[in-house]
Amino acid sequence: FLDSKLSGIPKRTLFIGLEEFWAERVSRNVDQSSTLNDEEKDLFNTNYRYQQLDFPNHICSEDHWTLIKELIIESEAEVVVIDSITRLNTKKLEDSSNAEYITRNLRSITYETGVTLICIHHTHKMKDSNLTMDSIKGSSTFAQEIDFAIGIARSSKGHRYFKDVVSRYASVDDQLSNEFEIDSEKLSGFF
């Protein structure tokens, strides 16, 4: 991941992309997989799953939450990535009751399915501001409910960086960040 060796064994991963049009995601995945050797391609083909084309792109009912849970179970995924939290709600995330509703449903899904759940959540354009929990919509509720947050942003000089934002289980140095580069062919992890 970003030129760092990952420890552990490969796990089946389900990517639920609610924001991006499917053709763009498929095109990017084809470009990324073209850089893999045969062994890596086998791992990719064995472990990477995504939702069907007619899957809702906004989760706005209890039935939709049930669809997510059923999709996870059917995929036999151990890791699930949802892009993005914004699409799990039709109301304002700044309202703590809405953020609580989302986190309660996500936590329930993880308990019932036993998956590791990674959710992408976007911030407003920050320019050179330090990425903190306060810069995330619904931050007070999310801070209470999530296990950890890793932020990815771009500095005013155009450099991408990632950093720990908050963790339930460890102290976080929110001033420490790691710069990285990525292009359309370099895989960005999560499998």
Phi, psi and omega in degrees: 000118181050048178068012175252139179288134177268137174269160179103183181251154178299144180232145176296129185237134176251125176255116177256099182265104182266344186262312189277140175298138189303323184296324178293318179295316180298316180299316179294319179296322177296314178301314182295315184290339179293342179271356184275148171281176185299319180296318179292323177296320177299316177299315180300310182294329179284325193251347185260124178231158176213167184286160178290160186299328183269013179293140181301145177260000169228134179262102188232016178207166176298325178298322179293320177297322176296321177300319178299312181299315180296320178298317178298314181297314180298323184287341185058029179288149173255337177233134179233133176244128177244126178240100012215172180302326180305326181276001179266015189201143175252004182247186181281126179291338179293339176284117186300329180293326177289316178297322178294320178301315179296309183294325177297316178295317179296315180298318179299317179298318180294320179294318184285330184254343180075019181271159165271125186248126177243120180246134177270134180222124185271151174251170174289167178296125191252352185054240182258017179290148177287130180287115180228173178299328180294340181272005182255130178302138181073022193301318184295319178289314180299319180300325179284330191256335185275158177278322177197162174225131173246128181260144174233129183212181178232133178282170179295340177275000178088005179277134175275147177214156171231155183201155171288134179254313180203151176214137177285335191248356183209157175284151185234131172269097186284003175266343182277128178221161181235120177282151176208163175239149179211144175231182187294343182259348184268122181294139183255017170098199179073025167211000000 
